[in-house]
């Protein structure tokens, strides 16, 4: 899966660059708003990323799940914190979240494995 995580990050960066350089200014406004929402404030960025992860799992967006797990780990989230976050998503979303819970575990394991290799 390491190839998957690298490929996903590369694709996301390339496509975001393409979108942001399209000349359509409203995209830049949205990206700026999104970026600002996840920076440290009254709530730490780590907490905000976990909140985004719950929403992503309940909304069943694997691209978003990948992104928020990746960012959460960069913000110093532990496996135990991710387990509890996954549980909140499962409680809120119900059994429809199960396939995305499986995906989340796969992504989490791979990203932590990458971190251990560095």
C-alpha positions in Angstrom: 0.0 0.0 0.0 3.0 2.4 0.3 2.9 2.8 -3.4 -0.8 3.7 -2.9 -0.2 6.3 -0.3 2.5 8.0 -2.3 0.4 7.8 -5.5 -2.6 9.2 -3.6 -0.7 12.1 -2.2 0.9 12.9 -5.6 -2.4 12.8 -7.4 -4.0 15.0 -4.8 -1.2 17.6 -5.0 -1.2 17.6 -8.8 -5.0 17.9 -9.2 -5.2 20.6 -6.5 -2.5 22.6 -8.4 -4.5 22.1 -11.6 -7.7 23.3 -10.0 -6.1 26.3 -8.2 -4.3 27.4 -11.4 -7.4 27.1 -13.6 -8.1 30.8 -13.3 -11.5 30.3 -11.6 -11.1 32.3 -8.4 -13.9 30.8 -6.4 -11.9 27.6 -6.1 -9.1 29.5 -4.4 -11.6 31.0 -2.0 -12.9 27.6 -1.0 -9.5 26.1 -0.6 -8.5 29.0 1.6 -11.6 28.6 3.7 -11.0 24.9 4.0 -7.4 25.4 5.0 -8.2 28.0 7.6 -10.8 25.8 9.2 -8.2 23.2 10.2 -5.5 25.4 11.7 -4.9 25.8 15.4 -7.5 28.0 17.1 -9.7 27.4 20.2 -9.5 23.8 19.1 -6.1 22.3 18.2 -5.6 21.3 14.5 -5.3 17.7 15.7 -8.9 17.8 17.1 -10.2 19.4 13.9 -8.6 16.8 11.7 -10.3 14.1 13.8 -13.6 15.8 13.5 -13.1 16.0 9.7 -12.3 12.3 9.8 -15.6 11.4 11.6 -17.5 13.5 9.0 -15.7 11.8 6.1 -16.4 8.3 7.4 -20.1 9.1 8.0 -20.3 10.7 4.5 -18.4 7.6 3.1 -15.7 9.5 1.3 -12.5 7.3 1.1 -10.4 10.2 -0.4 -11.4 12.4 2.5 -10.8 9.5 5.0 -7.3 9.1 3.6 -6.6 12.8 3.8 -7.8 13.2 7.4 -6.0 10.2 8.6 -2.8 11.3 6.9 -3.1 14.8 8.4 -4.1 13.5 11.8 -1.0 11.4 12.0 1.1 14.4 10.9 -0.5 16.3 13.8 0.6 13.6 16.3 -2.5 11.5 16.7 -2.0 8.1 18.2 -3.6 4.8 17.1 -5.8 4.9 20.3 -7.1 8.3 19.3 -7.8 7.1 15.8 -9.6 4.0 17.2 -11.8 6.2 19.4 -12.5 8.5 16.4 -13.4 5.6 14.2 -15.8 4.4 16.9 -17.5 7.8 17.0 -18.0 7.6 13.2 -19.4 4.1 13.6 -21.8 5.1 16.3 -23.0 8.2 14.4 -23.1 6.5 11.0 -24.1 3.0 11.8 -23.3 -0.2 10.0 -23.0 1.6 6.6 -19.6 2.9 7.9 -18.1 -0.6 8.2 -16.6 -0.8 4.7 -15.0 2.6 5.4 -13.8 1.5 8.8 -12.0 -1.3 7.1 -10.4 1.2 4.7 -9.5 3.5 7.5 -7.6 0.7 9.3 -5.7 -0.2 6.2 -4.7 3.5 5.6 -3.8 4.0 9.2 -1.6 0.9 9.3 0.2 1.9 6.1 0.8 5.5 7.2 2.1 4.4 10.6 4.3 1.8 8.8 5.7 4.5 6.6 6.5 6.7 9.6 8.3 3.8 11.3 10.5 3.4 8.2 11.6 7.0 8.1 
